[in-house]
Amino acid sequence: MSGLVSAASIPELRKRVIFTLLMLLVYRMGVQIPTPGINGEALAAFFEKNASTLFGMFNMFSGGALENFSIFALGIMPYISASIIIQLLTVVVPQLEALSKEGESGRRKITQYTRYGTVILSIVQGFFIASGLEGMTSPTGSAIVLDPGLEFKLMTVLTLTSGTAFIMWLGEQMTERGIGNGISLIIFAGIVARMPAAVANTIELIKAGELALIFVPVIVVLMLAIVGFIIFVETSQRRIPIQYAKRVVGNRVYGGQSSHLPLKINVSGVIPPIFASSIMMFPATIGSFIQIDWVQQVSAALSPGTVYYYIMFVGMIVFFCFFYTAVTFKPDDVAENLKKNGGFIPGIRPGKKTAEFLDKALVRLTVVGAIYLSAVCVMPTLLISELNVPFYFGGTALLIVVGVAIDTISQIESHLIMRNYDGFMKAGRIRGRR
């Protein structure tokens, strides 16, 4: 908390925080703007009836945008799906792999491809959603779409695609000019915005007798335990010792000091649950709007609580843990950089042996991280099926909220350290410029 208070006294950091908050405010305002041609009361009644199903989960990740069917109803998930596809193609397509190694220019080109992919996916998803809504009614039989037809489909596709593109731009602006990762903060804001309504819904379940009062203390203790466990694992590291050889340059001696290479237990962070959730949401959303027998059977098989759902969800989390770790951390490059700078791991020969050691350590950490993510993310579906507890009290949502909060606070602390590094050298005479 002292770090957050200190952030207000640094002009640059204060501007970044204010800019981020303003962008989140713009996002939340857009969530309240409905798409034309929708019967809002009928749609609200439909979501009220299906609050504990997949629709409730989709609505939470969109921050209530889907319930209002606002211009941001698709949320940021098309961008995440496009990022997954581009990253997979980067491993397979040599041209994209070459672009990823070209530095800043290559990264901009890949980002441009991701934007194109986002627009294409938004058009496809918007069309299927518009088509599905035309055949849906509220529990009272009222039509959700006031005037169905080709014009409604085109207007909905254009509106939802534009909304997703605008959210994508907001996220990029927050990452570049604000504090924290913009895309993660948008998802964070959507989840947190639904928490008051979630608590109110839980109270209604207790009053209606659908949730036993005796389970409330258990839920609170379980929430605190999960939060503590997530913070413990997210901040845990395996520190690999690094020793630097002494080098004589002129009359001065460089190196000779000891350091360490920190490897997080959860190397991939919150990305695998987000990726896995987006993949699970895409086919389920289509299946929920298309009234075809085999599509409904697949959608039912992938619903939370089924064995197929657990297997597929856990399998995707494990896959993305290894995939994202392999993309972001390359043991060969780290070993080569250590060798160039005269660093080595005690007992391990520099070069290839160091890379093999790091790769082995990384695989072990990724296995532990994948088990941890799977356990935390599967818990809400177990609570739904066994105890009839709303899913927002754990799992992917809580993992994202805690993980994004930790990352954002870490970035704020990094800015504070860069500005006030003399705080760590109270006994010295060096003072940072203010």
PyMOL commands that set and color helices and strands:
alter all, ss='L'
color gray80, all
select helices_A, chain A and resi 2-7+11-31+40-49+54-61+65-68+77-92+94-100+104-134+150-177+182-193+195-208+215-234+271-289+293-301+307-328+331-340+352-387+391-393+395-419+421-424
alter helices_A, ss='H'
color red, helices_A
select strands_A, chain A and resi 237-244+247-249+252-254+258-264+343-344
alter strands_A, ss='S'
color yellow, strands_A
deselect
rebuild
show_as cartoon
